[in-house]
Every structure is written in structure tokens, then in C-alpha cells.
Amino acid sequence: MKYRTFGKSGWSVSEIGYGMWGMGGWTGSDDEESLRSLQKSVDLGCNFFDTAWGYGAGHSEGLLGRLVKANPGKKLYTATKIPPKNFKWPSRREFTLDDCFPPAHIEEYVHKCLQNAGLASFDLMMLHTWEDSWVTDDRWAKKLDDLRRQKLIHAVGISMNRWEPWNGVKAVRSGLIDAVQVIYNIFDQNPEDELFPACAEMKVAVIARVPFDEGSLTGTLTKETKWPKDDWRSTYFVPENLNSSVEHADALKPLIPRGMTMPEMALRFILNNPTVSTIIPGMRKISNVEANLSASDKGPLASDLHSKLKSHRWDRQPTAWSQ
């Protein structure tokens, strides 16, 4: 495992971190299997773990707390997210700070997150939705700074809407945040346009989420793939999205080098970008942990393959199903 500096915090974090959404209640999730997979990642050098209150109303946070307590001799960086007060994802332009993150709500959920995890503090506390218009109403920042002074949290960040990386540039340039979490993968390259240059300039850490495009970049989806009705992917991969996603993924398959998988190629593509601090693939099985974490050892892709993949950029606009 290789490590990168996490923005101005100076933390040394694993290039491949751990996304814990699937452990909060996705179809087929199992706590004991999740804990075994989490521990395997620690044994292989992973030290950055991303969760949220919204992942099972704190269930995933509880698993992270158990992992930390099981590894008292190791520094594991813990990141979680406060849900918006209106409990609506994604955010919309008309939402105000009072709709989503009034100071009292922030304080309430910081304490709830800590209670769920059984931890004295979180390394990184993020707002789980964001609108750049909120930069001018700095009550959220003052409240988070107060909680940081109390040593309940150590760094502050935002998690950004799908396909809207522009909607965080003001926050980055404001100097009020330490990290951004944004979708970045072979298809979703648009953070490179404005967001990443701003993050590099302001030394704001970048957490790259959804490296496999919710599954299409694993190369395993087909136009006939289905999910149970209670699995959120059943509402995300509507026919319009599923058909197009499979077609875009299939177009990549001829580019996969011999001996490499599509997931490995997807992760190593992201490693080519030095602005990214860590990548957080979702993992629930030890086999996924072993495969994904090995991408760090193998390093970024060769420049010729990376250049070919750059041409597969797919600019999309938020829709009713994009969530």
C-alpha cells in the first residue's frame, strides 16, 4: 500500500481507502462478513474509512467504531457525514442552510455520529449534501469550528452532488474546508476542469468516490441485470441509465490489458491523478478488499493507456433518477 498526504491536514492516508455505504444495509450485507473484510483491509495497510449517519441510520458508523477498537495500536482515519435536516438527497438549488444544516442540527448529529461509533472524536466530519451558495452564510463553518475546538472533530469537509463538481469550487476557495468528496472515475472526469485545480491550490484533500460508477465499471452489468426493489440501485439503474452504462462499459473492454481486470483499470486510472488523496471503493467481501487494495501496489496506469481512457469521458447531467 502506498500513502498520500491528505491536504493541509498532513495526514498520511492509504491511496485506497474504504467506502462503507454498502455495509449500512444494502441487499446481501452481513455484519460479520463486513467486519472480516474491514479487518483484512487494515492488515493490508488501509487506514482511511468513510461512512455516514445515512448509511443505515448509523449502522455503518457502529461497524467503524468496532474496527477502531479492535486495532488500538494502529492509526485509522475515520470520516463520516452529517445528514441534511430535511433528509433529502441530492441537494437542490432552492434548499437553504436552514433547510439542511442549521447549527443546532450540525451539533446534534455530530454527537449522534459519535454515539453510534462509540468514539471520542472523528478525524473528518463532512456535510452530506452541499450548495455553494451556503458559503456566504458561515454559521455552518462557525459551528464546525466550535466542535473542532472541543476536539470532537479534527477536520471539516463536504460531500458533493452527483455530476456537479462545479458546486463546491467556492467552498474550496473559501478556505473553510479541509476536504471534498466527489465522484471521479473513467467516465466522470469533470472534476478535473475546475474543482481539482482549486483543491491543489488550496491544499484541500480529495476523496474520490464511486470509482466503479456504481458498478458499471466492474464490467459485470448487463442490460438484463436487476436488483431487489428495496435496493437503491433498482431506482438508479432505470433502463435509460442501465442500457447506456452497459454500452459505455462494453466500449472499454477491448482496452483492458492482458492480466488486468476492469476494476483494477478503473482504480489505477484514478491513481494517475496526483490531486486525489484517497479512493473509497465500496467493499463487503475479502476477495474485493484484496483485489482493490492491490491496485496501489501496481501503481498508476501506463501513460498510453491512461490517454486512451481519457477519451471515454462521459459528461452527464443530474436527472430525476440520478439521486
Summary of the structure (lengths in Angstrom):
residues: 323
radius of gyration: 18.5
end to end distance: 32.7
largest distance: 54.4
contacts: 1080
relative contact order: 0.15
helix: 45%
strand: 14%
